[in-house]
Amino acid sequence: MAEERIWTPAQREAIDAGGDTLVCAAAGSGKTTVLTENIIRYLTDGEHPGSVSRVLAVTFTRAAAAQLRSRLRVELENRLEEDPENEHLARQLLLLPSASISTIDSFYQDLLRSEKDRIGLPASLRLTDSAETDPLLDEILLSEEALRFEQNEKDFISLVGVFADFRGEGRFLPAMRDLYTSLRALPEGCDYLARCARETEAADGELFATAAGRILADALIRDCAAYRARFARALEAMEKDHPYRPAFEAETLFLDGFDKALRES
């Protein structure tokens, strides 16, 4: 017999909510376990038991989808062990491998494939992976960078210079790659940057007066505190006549001033 699970109050609230429910939870809080319980309750409802063929569960990663499917299988097997004559549970266990439990991109790929003839997509439609897309993205970024340098776009050249370190080595392309990846995760995509630009313009160029600027300022303040703590520990460990001590003290003063400026912005 399956051991009875003890739920936290928050988990119990999410399970008993019913209807359209939005649950915000951190990593490790039991999201998959709660989702598994909700699906099992749907499948084993006393009056109107559902079918796994009518379940749609989308995740961000393949590992999460596999974990959810595995937990559902274990739960169904446990229930079937307790009630071996239950034909409905046996049917759900047989249907589980074909259930719509997948990543978001896999779900949309299946959807497009099922409608490919109606919307005119090729039968060879498939998902790419980073091994294919990363080189293409780098090629596009390099081409765009070369074109803007050739056209002598001063604002762009200044931006690239911001990402050059003291050796003159550029970090621009890696930064743009990271930015592109982050923007893809936003509903607005690249339009988010355009909105930030409009808000900054409306604030007379005061970036930190905008919503995005305040988020940035908060992140920088946290970074300042972390680096300030590191320098403080280093200074405590240093002898007073250590040759690097003046440099560390100067950096500490800079961080203090930077932190103050951020808080006053």
Secondary structure, 3 states (H helix, E strand, C coil): CCCCCCCCHHHHHHHHCCCCCCCCCCCCCCHHHHHHHHHHHHHCCCCCCCCHHHCEEEECCHHHHHHHHHHHHHHHHHHHHHCCCCHHHHHHHHHHHHCEEEEHHHHHHHHHHHCHHHHCCCCCCCCCCHHHHHHHHHHHHHHHHHHHHHCCCHHHHHHHHHCECCCCCECHHHHHHHHHHHHHCCCCCCHHHHHHHHHHHHCCCCHHHCHHHHHHHHHHHHHHHHHHHHHHHHHHHCCCCCCCHHHHHHHHHHHHHHHHHHHHC
